[in-house]
Amino acid sequence: MRPAAPLTSHERDRALRRVRAVAWTAGIAAAVVGGGLSVAAAHAFKGHHATAAPTTTPAPAPTATHRVHVPPAEHVPPIAGSPATLAPPQQAPTAAPPAPVPAAPPPVSGGS
């Protein structure tokens, strides 16, 4: 395969204009296709009509309040070989002492 001859500045500019036009065309085509698909989806999946009259439902008759019985928790025996349950510590933890501030390094002259 033979290497391509170097382009002149006019040929390069023309090629760049072509690439720019193709990029713009592709972008506009993508926007048009996206808009068309959204319109098609809007027509395919129609929602509720905004002008539909609200339906009235009869109010439910008042009912007597009744209580629900919930059984107590069951006793679950511990699993054999499991570690002991967690317990609070005997004493609250204390704060660590603050870290010492390192001394500032001595100034260094900018000599030669």
Phi and psi in degrees as a GROMACS rama.xvg file:
@    title "Ramachandran Plot"
@    xaxis  label "Phi"
@    yaxis  label "Psi"
@TYPE xy
-84.9049  136.703  ARG-2
-66.0918  147.309  PRO-3
-70.354  144.941  ALA-4
-72.5606  145.881  ALA-5
-62.2675  144.263  PRO-6
-84.078  147.768  LEU-7
-79.8201  169.025  THR-8
-64.7193  -34.4028  SER-9
-69.1805  -40.3588  HIS-10
-66.2885  -39.4435  GLU-11
-64.4329  -44.7529  ARG-12
-61.6677  -41.189  ASP-13
-63.6893  -41.3518  ARG-14
-64.9472  -40.1033  ALA-15
-65.3196  -39.3369  LEU-16
-63.4258  -39.1985  ARG-17
-63.6169  -44.7866  ARG-18
-63.9744  -40.9985  VAL-19
-63.6831  -41.7104  ARG-20
-65.6883  -40.1935  ALA-21
-64.606  -40.8757  VAL-22
-64.2259  -44.4356  ALA-23
-62.9707  -42.584  TRP-24
-62.4967  -42.5377  THR-25
-64.5609  -39.914  ALA-26
-64.6279  -44.4437  GLY-27
-66.5363  -40.0968  ILE-28
-62.7518  -40.4194  ALA-29
-64.0409  -40.0692  ALA-30
-65.4214  -41.4871  ALA-31
-65.8512  -43.0428  VAL-32
-64.8433  -41.6965  VAL-33
-61.7832  -43.1142  GLY-34
-63.8616  -41.2309  GLY-35
-63.3262  -41.1684  GLY-36
-66.196  -36.8973  LEU-37
-68.0464  -36.2334  SER-38
-66.1919  -42.9555  VAL-39
-62.206  -40.6383  ALA-40
-67.3092  -37.6547  ALA-41
-64.301  -36.3102  ALA-42
-77.7185  -30.3796  HIS-43
-75.4764  -37.3277  ALA-44
-114.332  75.1369  PHE-45
-70.4378  137.946  LYS-46
-91.4256  -151.955  GLY-47
-78.6726  149.931  HIS-48
-79.6124  134.583  HIS-49
-72.4738  -23.536  ALA-50
-95.5754  2.31806  THR-51
-66.5673  138.715  ALA-52
-74.1646  137.886  ALA-53
-68.0457  138.569  PRO-54
-86.5041  143.139  THR-55
-101.039  132.059  THR-56
-110.471  141.297  THR-57
-65.6758  143.081  PRO-58
-66.5342  137.892  ALA-59
-66.578  145.396  PRO-60
-67.8441  141.107  ALA-61
-62.3947  135.711  PRO-62
-111.819  156.859  THR-63
-73.1529  141.515  ALA-64
-76.8775  130.233  THR-65
-125.02  149.002  HIS-66
-94.3976  146.478  ARG-67
-102.864  132.525  VAL-68
-91.6901  124.459  HIS-69
-111.138  122.727  VAL-70
-68.2175  152.982  PRO-71
-69.1145  164.74  PRO-72
-65.5556  145.456  ALA-73
-82.118  153.457  GLU-74
-81.8611  124.915  HIS-75
-110.508  118.856  VAL-76
-69.2708  151.512  PRO-77
-67.0838  153.818  PRO-78
-78.6357  136.66  ILE-79
-63.3545  133.081  ALA-80
81.8692  7.04272  GLY-81
-83.04  153.115  SER-82
-67.2267  162.425  PRO-83
-65.0229  155.573  ALA-84
-68.7542  158.269  THR-85
-72.448  143.158  LEU-86
-133.512  152.419  ALA-87
-67.1762  153.366  PRO-88
-68.1405  158.13  PRO-89
-65.7693  -36.792  GLN-90
-133.995  143.838  GLN-91
-65.6038  145.892  ALA-92
-66.9779  149.95  PRO-93
-101.23  156.406  THR-94
-72.6259  144.14  ALA-95
-73.2694  147.566  ALA-96
-66.6767  149.477  PRO-97
-63.7006  147.324  PRO-98
-69.5075  141.839  ALA-99
-67.8406  143.205  PRO-100
-83.0604  124.556  VAL-101
-67.004  146.186  PRO-102
-66.857  147.716  ALA-103
-65.9247  140.767  ALA-104
-68.2455  149.607  PRO-105
-66.3742  148  PRO-106
-65.5866  143.76  PRO-107
-114.888  131.526  VAL-108
-76.0903  154.393  SER-109
-91.2823  36.0142  GLY-110
-63.073  178.481  GLY-111
